[in-house]
Amino acid sequence: MERYQRQIILSQFGREGQNKLATAKVLVVGAGGLGCPVLMYLAAAGVGHLGVVDKDVVSLSNLQRQILYKTEDIGLPKVERAKHYLQQMNPEVNVTTYATYLTTQNAVEIIDDYDMVVDATDNFPSRYLINDACVLLGKPLIYGAVSNFEGQVAVFNADLGNDKRSANYRDIFPNQPMENEIGNCAEIGVLGVLPGIIGCIQASDVIKLITGIGKPLINQLQTVNLLTNHWQTFVIQPSQETRSLIPTDLVAFKAKDYSLLCRLKLDIELDAVDFQSYFDREDVVIIDVRETFEKPEIDHFHHQKHPLSTWEKELPSFDKNFIILFCQSGKRSLEAAKILSQRDENKTIFSLKNGILHWQNHHKINLNEPS
């Protein structure tokens, strides 16, 4: 037990606490800014089984805050790299990966295998989906969110005994906001150390819930502003009124549309810098969804042409695991990416953000001018 000696000698913790960690199963949804510190500290602490859900691949813009990854991981699936580094850190920890989006069709089966869930996602449809699934399955949910210089963390749906559960996410935010109503980190930015701070608090509350020590943030929401170093803790009260917003059973949950695949510009848009890193990869196909007559013509990288206007008759099929689509401005390729994501759930699909003209201007590339 030398690896864990510094926490075993804690009077509140001991061997009993370590044994509880060793037999625990924790699911972390999201292997990004929040997920990285959560996974690293839980693996280091000796949590016996970690599950990691994420369909994204590592990009250059991730490395400012997603400290589990390295430059050579760019373009590779996050869950695969996370498992590699976590098992290097602690070979005693079992890591199960799910290279997929969490949807109403797979969430119940995935979550049901774990004792608790950590929400390390960065979008509202996922948060509401995870929350509702955890309420229906009776699983504690350790929530975190970051944006700009501010973060928040809470423990939802904790078991209070006597068939009672603590407040859930909808007791603070009852209804899901409209798409693009609230900006994400890709649009308004995030200070790199902020996810580390919030992720560490999430990991701490996971450990407290498993071992029974201390006071997790049950029925509380803790917030921090790093610009001012101002911390606040708000009390949350469970409400039957907000409970009525959650599907009544698992059948209703699976039928509910959280618009998971239709909401995420962050997950399916690739910026002009990261786009370049895919040009020479053999497992990538790049698709031009513009009309055949549109200019400029592109000869700077190998690609195929499949105009979006022809997709109503027949969707094109691709034998590559990674698909990148582009058009003039990024709007049609984003729509195409959503269509393919619904059909090809096991493939990684991206749209070039802001289109090929933005890529041209960003890299000062002289493409053929329109005739």
LINNORJO-V375790 format. One record per residue. N is the residue number from 1. PHI is phi in radians with two decimals (none if undefined). BURIAL is + if it has 24 or more other C-alpha atoms within 12 Angstrom, else -. Layout:
n:N phi:PHI burial:BURIAL
n:N phi:PHI burial:BURIAL
This chain:
n:1 phi:none burial:-
n:2 phi:-1.02 burial:-
n:3 phi:-0.98 burial:-
n:4 phi:-1.86 burial:+
n:5 phi:-1.04 burial:-
n:6 phi:-1.18 burial:-
n:7 phi:-1.68 burial:+
n:8 phi:-1.13 burial:-
n:9 phi:-1.34 burial:-
n:10 phi:-1.16 burial:-
n:11 phi:-1.09 burial:-
n:12 phi:-1.43 burial:-
n:13 phi:-1.85 burial:+
n:14 phi:1.15 burial:-
n:15 phi:-1.15 burial:-
n:16 phi:-1.07 burial:-
n:17 phi:-1.10 burial:+
n:18 phi:-1.15 burial:+
n:19 phi:-1.14 burial:-
n:20 phi:-1.12 burial:+
n:21 phi:-1.10 burial:+
n:22 phi:-1.11 burial:+
n:23 phi:-1.72 burial:-
n:24 phi:-1.44 burial:+
n:25 phi:-2.21 burial:+
n:26 phi:-2.16 burial:+
n:27 phi:-1.76 burial:+
n:28 phi:-1.94 burial:+
n:29 phi:-1.71 burial:+
n:30 phi:1.90 burial:+
n:31 phi:-2.01 burial:+
n:32 phi:-1.84 burial:+
n:33 phi:-1.03 burial:+
n:34 phi:-1.40 burial:+
n:35 phi:-1.09 burial:+
n:36 phi:-1.05 burial:+
n:37 phi:-1.16 burial:+
n:38 phi:-1.03 burial:+
n:39 phi:-1.10 burial:+
n:40 phi:-1.11 burial:+
n:41 phi:-1.30 burial:+
n:42 phi:-1.22 burial:+
n:43 phi:-1.13 burial:+
n:44 phi:-1.11 burial:+
n:45 phi:-1.29 burial:+
n:46 phi:1.74 burial:+
n:47 phi:-1.10 burial:+
n:48 phi:-1.15 burial:+
n:49 phi:-2.44 burial:+
n:50 phi:-2.00 burial:+
n:51 phi:-1.87 burial:+
n:52 phi:-2.25 burial:+
n:53 phi:-1.95 burial:+
n:54 phi:-3.00 burial:+
n:55 phi:-1.74 burial:+
n:56 phi:-1.35 burial:+
n:57 phi:-1.96 burial:+
n:58 phi:-1.23 burial:+
n:59 phi:-2.16 burial:+
n:60 phi:-1.03 burial:+
n:61 phi:-1.23 burial:+
n:62 phi:-1.29 burial:+
n:63 phi:-1.21 burial:+
n:64 phi:-1.18 burial:+
n:65 phi:-2.44 burial:+
n:66 phi:-1.66 burial:+
n:67 phi:-1.32 burial:+
n:68 phi:-1.34 burial:+
n:69 phi:-1.86 burial:+
n:70 phi:-2.17 burial:-
n:71 phi:-0.98 burial:-
n:72 phi:-1.23 burial:-
n:73 phi:-1.51 burial:+
n:74 phi:-0.98 burial:+
n:75 phi:1.58 burial:+
n:76 phi:-1.73 burial:+
n:77 phi:-1.05 burial:+
n:78 phi:-1.08 burial:+
n:79 phi:-1.14 burial:+
n:80 phi:-1.19 burial:+
n:81 phi:-1.21 burial:+
n:82 phi:-1.06 burial:+
n:83 phi:-1.04 burial:+
n:84 phi:-1.02 burial:+
n:85 phi:-1.27 burial:+
n:86 phi:-1.15 burial:+
n:87 phi:-1.36 burial:+
n:88 phi:-1.18 burial:-
n:89 phi:-1.18 burial:-
n:90 phi:-2.58 burial:+
n:91 phi:-1.10 burial:-
n:92 phi:-1.34 burial:+
n:93 phi:-1.58 burial:+
n:94 phi:-1.53 burial:+
n:95 phi:-2.10 burial:+
n:96 phi:-1.90 burial:+
n:97 phi:-1.94 burial:+
n:98 phi:-2.30 burial:+
n:99 phi:-1.46 burial:+
n:100 phi:-2.73 burial:+
n:101 phi:-1.33 burial:+
n:102 phi:-1.46 burial:+
n:103 phi:-2.19 burial:+
n:104 phi:-1.12 burial:+
n:105 phi:-1.47 burial:+
n:106 phi:-2.12 burial:-
n:107 phi:-1.10 burial:+
n:108 phi:-1.07 burial:+
n:109 phi:-1.12 burial:-
n:110 phi:-1.27 burial:+
n:111 phi:-1.14 burial:+
n:112 phi:-1.07 burial:+
n:113 phi:-1.41 burial:-
n:114 phi:-2.08 burial:+
n:115 phi:-1.35 burial:+
n:116 phi:-2.74 burial:+
n:117 phi:-2.22 burial:+
n:118 phi:-1.86 burial:+
n:119 phi:-1.54 burial:+
n:120 phi:-2.05 burial:+
n:121 phi:-1.52 burial:+
n:122 phi:-2.31 burial:+
n:123 phi:-2.61 burial:+
n:124 phi:-1.28 burial:+
n:125 phi:-0.98 burial:+
n:126 phi:-1.14 burial:+
n:127 phi:-1.09 burial:+
n:128 phi:-1.21 burial:+
n:129 phi:-1.09 burial:+
n:130 phi:-1.10 burial:+
n:131 phi:-1.02 burial:+
n:132 phi:-1.12 burial:+
n:133 phi:-1.11 burial:+
n:134 phi:-1.15 burial:+
n:135 phi:-1.11 burial:+
n:136 phi:-1.15 burial:+
n:137 phi:-1.63 burial:+
n:138 phi:1.21 burial:+
n:139 phi:-1.90 burial:+
n:140 phi:-1.10 burial:+
n:141 phi:-2.21 burial:+
n:142 phi:-1.79 burial:+
n:143 phi:-1.79 burial:+
n:144 phi:-2.54 burial:+
n:145 phi:-2.65 burial:+
n:146 phi:-2.40 burial:+
n:147 phi:-2.89 burial:+
n:148 phi:1.11 burial:+
n:149 phi:-1.96 burial:+
n:150 phi:-2.08 burial:+
n:151 phi:-2.43 burial:+
n:152 phi:-2.55 burial:+
n:153 phi:-2.63 burial:+
n:154 phi:-2.79 burial:+
n:155 phi:-1.94 burial:+
n:156 phi:-1.93 burial:+
n:157 phi:1.01 burial:+
n:158 phi:-1.30 burial:+
n:159 phi:-1.34 burial:+
n:160 phi:-1.75 burial:-
n:161 phi:1.50 burial:-
n:162 phi:0.94 burial:-
n:163 phi:1.05 burial:-
n:164 phi:-1.94 burial:-
n:165 phi:-2.17 burial:+
n:166 phi:-1.29 burial:+
n:167 phi:-1.04 burial:+
n:168 phi:-2.06 burial:+
n:169 phi:-0.97 burial:+
n:170 phi:-1.24 burial:+
n:171 phi:-1.27 burial:+
n:172 phi:-1.77 burial:+
n:173 phi:-2.15 burial:-
n:174 phi:-1.04 burial:+
n:175 phi:-2.07 burial:-
n:176 phi:-1.20 burial:+
n:177 phi:-1.22 burial:-
n:178 phi:-1.22 burial:-
n:179 phi:-1.00 burial:-
n:180 phi:1.20 burial:-
n:181 phi:-1.22 burial:-
n:182 phi:-2.18 burial:-
n:183 phi:-1.21 burial:-
n:184 phi:-1.88 burial:+
n:185 phi:-1.09 burial:+
n:186 phi:-1.20 burial:+
n:187 phi:-1.70 burial:-
n:188 phi:-2.03 burial:-
n:189 phi:1.52 burial:-
n:190 phi:-2.70 burial:+
n:191 phi:-1.20 burial:+
n:192 phi:-1.00 burial:+
n:193 phi:-1.36 burial:+
n:194 phi:-1.07 burial:+
n:195 phi:-1.05 burial:+
n:196 phi:-1.10 burial:+
n:197 phi:-1.17 burial:+
n:198 phi:-1.16 burial:+
n:199 phi:-1.08 burial:+
n:200 phi:-1.17 burial:+
n:201 phi:-1.16 burial:+
n:202 phi:-1.04 burial:+
n:203 phi:-1.07 burial:+
n:204 phi:-1.08 burial:+
n:205 phi:-1.27 burial:+
n:206 phi:-1.05 burial:+
n:207 phi:-1.09 burial:+
n:208 phi:-1.14 burial:+
n:209 phi:-1.13 burial:+
n:210 phi:-1.18 burial:+
n:211 phi:-1.58 burial:+
n:212 phi:1.45 burial:-
n:213 phi:-1.63 burial:-
n:214 phi:1.14 burial:-
n:215 phi:-2.19 burial:-
n:216 phi:-1.13 burial:+
n:217 phi:-1.40 burial:+
n:218 phi:-1.49 burial:+
n:219 phi:1.02 burial:+
n:220 phi:-2.46 burial:+
n:221 phi:-2.12 burial:+
n:222 phi:-1.83 burial:+
n:223 phi:-2.19 burial:+
n:224 phi:-2.48 burial:+
n:225 phi:-2.04 burial:-
n:226 phi:-1.27 burial:+
n:227 phi:-1.16 burial:-
n:228 phi:-1.90 burial:-
n:229 phi:0.95 burial:-
n:230 phi:-1.75 burial:-
n:231 phi:-1.90 burial:-
n:232 phi:-2.40 burial:-
n:233 phi:-2.22 burial:-
n:234 phi:-1.90 burial:-
n:235 phi:-1.49 burial:-
n:236 phi:-2.03 burial:+
n:237 phi:-1.95 burial:-
n:238 phi:-1.09 burial:+
n:239 phi:-2.40 burial:-
n:240 phi:-1.16 burial:-
n:241 phi:-1.12 burial:-
n:242 phi:-1.31 burial:-
n:243 phi:-1.05 burial:+
n:244 phi:-1.23 burial:-
n:245 phi:-1.41 burial:+
n:246 phi:-1.56 burial:+
n:247 phi:-0.87 burial:+
n:248 phi:-1.27 burial:-
n:249 phi:-2.69 burial:-
n:250 phi:-1.19 burial:+
n:251 phi:-1.13 burial:-
n:252 phi:-1.15 burial:-
n:253 phi:-1.08 burial:+
n:254 phi:-1.15 burial:+
n:255 phi:-1.53 burial:-
n:256 phi:-1.35 burial:-
n:257 phi:-1.77 burial:-
n:258 phi:-1.61 burial:+
n:259 phi:0.94 burial:+
n:260 phi:-1.10 burial:+
n:261 phi:-1.53 burial:+
n:262 phi:-1.83 burial:+
n:263 phi:-1.93 burial:+
n:264 phi:-1.75 burial:+
n:265 phi:-1.15 burial:+
n:266 phi:-1.10 burial:+
n:267 phi:-1.35 burial:+
n:268 phi:-2.01 burial:+
n:269 phi:-1.81 burial:+
n:270 phi:-1.95 burial:+
n:271 phi:-1.43 burial:+
n:272 phi:-1.10 burial:+
n:273 phi:-1.26 burial:+
n:274 phi:-1.18 burial:+
n:275 phi:-0.93 burial:+
n:276 phi:-1.06 burial:+
n:277 phi:-1.24 burial:+
n:278 phi:-1.73 burial:+
n:279 phi:-1.03 burial:+
n:280 phi:-1.78 burial:-
n:281 phi:-1.45 burial:-
n:282 phi:-1.31 burial:-
n:283 phi:-1.65 burial:-
n:284 phi:-2.04 burial:+
n:285 phi:-2.10 burial:+
n:286 phi:-1.87 burial:+
n:287 phi:-2.13 burial:+
n:288 phi:-1.63 burial:+
n:289 phi:-1.70 burial:+
n:290 phi:-1.28 burial:+
n:291 phi:-1.17 burial:-
n:292 phi:-1.12 burial:-
n:293 phi:-1.55 burial:-
n:294 phi:-1.28 burial:-
n:295 phi:-1.95 burial:-
n:296 phi:-1.38 burial:+
n:297 phi:-1.37 burial:+
n:298 phi:-1.98 burial:+
n:299 phi:-2.32 burial:-
n:300 phi:-1.55 burial:-
n:301 phi:-2.75 burial:-
n:302 phi:-1.29 burial:-
n:303 phi:-2.73 burial:-
n:304 phi:-2.00 burial:+
n:305 phi:-1.97 burial:+
n:306 phi:-2.45 burial:+
n:307 phi:-0.96 burial:+
n:308 phi:-1.05 burial:+
n:309 phi:-1.10 burial:-
n:310 phi:-1.63 burial:-
n:311 phi:-1.28 burial:-
n:312 phi:-1.13 burial:-
n:313 phi:-1.33 burial:-
n:314 phi:-2.80 burial:-
n:315 phi:-1.30 burial:-
n:316 phi:-1.20 burial:+
n:317 phi:-1.95 burial:-
n:318 phi:-2.33 burial:-
n:319 phi:-1.69 burial:-
n:320 phi:-1.71 burial:-
n:321 phi:-1.40 burial:+
n:322 phi:-2.05 burial:+
n:323 phi:-2.17 burial:+
n:324 phi:-2.09 burial:+
n:325 phi:-2.00 burial:+
n:326 phi:-2.48 burial:+
n:327 phi:-2.53 burial:+
n:328 phi:-1.20 burial:+
n:329 phi:-1.99 burial:-
n:330 phi:1.73 burial:+
n:331 phi:-1.31 burial:+
n:332 phi:-1.20 burial:+
n:333 phi:-1.19 burial:+
n:334 phi:-1.16 burial:+
n:335 phi:-1.10 burial:+
n:336 phi:-1.11 burial:+
n:337 phi:-1.11 burial:+
n:338 phi:-1.13 burial:+
n:339 phi:-1.10 burial:+
n:340 phi:-1.18 burial:+
n:341 phi:-1.09 burial:+
n:342 phi:-1.24 burial:-
n:343 phi:-1.53 burial:-
n:344 phi:-1.91 burial:+
n:345 phi:-1.16 burial:+
n:346 phi:-1.61 burial:-
n:347 phi:-1.78 burial:+
n:348 phi:-1.70 burial:+
n:349 phi:-2.19 burial:+
n:350 phi:-2.23 burial:+
n:351 phi:-2.03 burial:+
n:352 phi:-1.22 burial:+
n:353 phi:-1.11 burial:+
n:354 phi:1.18 burial:+
n:355 phi:1.49 burial:+
n:356 phi:-1.23 burial:+
n:357 phi:-1.21 burial:+
n:358 phi:-1.15 burial:+
n:359 phi:-1.03 burial:+
n:360 phi:-1.04 burial:+
n:361 phi:-1.18 burial:-
n:362 phi:-1.10 burial:-
n:363 phi:-1.72 burial:-
n:364 phi:0.93 burial:-
n:365 phi:-1.65 burial:-
n:366 phi:-1.59 burial:-
n:367 phi:-1.38 burial:-
n:368 phi:-1.05 burial:-
n:369 phi:-1.30 burial:-
n:370 phi:-1.06 burial:-
n:371 phi:-1.38 burial:-
